[in-house]
Amino acid sequence: MMYNNMFDGVLNWSFGNVMAQYFWLFPLAVVWSLAWKGIALWQAGQRKQLPWFIAFLIVNTFGLLEIFYLFAYHYKPNGVKRKR
């Protein structure tokens, strides 16, 4: 007796095939993350915000924490928070 699985076409994939198909996403994610991390580290360093600087060095969120910092805590050079 032959077993007929209704998910044969759907679940018949391997991790290697998926990685080979989406391998181009890895370098793109690295460039994306490093760009935002570099900008945020530079801004935090210029403003002498040590807790933010340390958080950016330790935490890797693919740029999400860095983007939040840059858009929510971005200050003008004279220390006045920008108007929204």
PELIN-V787872 format. One line per field, one symbol per residue. phi: phi as a letter, one per 40 degrees, with the letter a starting at -180 (. if undefined). psi: psi as a letter, one per 30 degrees, with the letter a starting at -180 (. if undefined). burial: + if it has 9 or more other ideal C-beta (glycine too) atoms within 8 Angstrom, else -. A space follows every 50 residues. Layout:
BEGIN
phi: ???
psi: ???
burial: ???
END
This chain:
BEGIN
phi: .ccbccbdccccabcccccccbcccccccccdcccccccccccccccfbd ccdccccccbbfgccccdccccbcbcdcgccccc
psi: kkkjkfgefegilleeeeeeegeffeeeeeeeeeeeeeeeeeeeeeghie eeeeeeeekjghfeeeeeeefegkllfggkklk.
burial: -----------------+----------+--++-+++-+++-+++----- -++-++------+-++++++---++---------
END
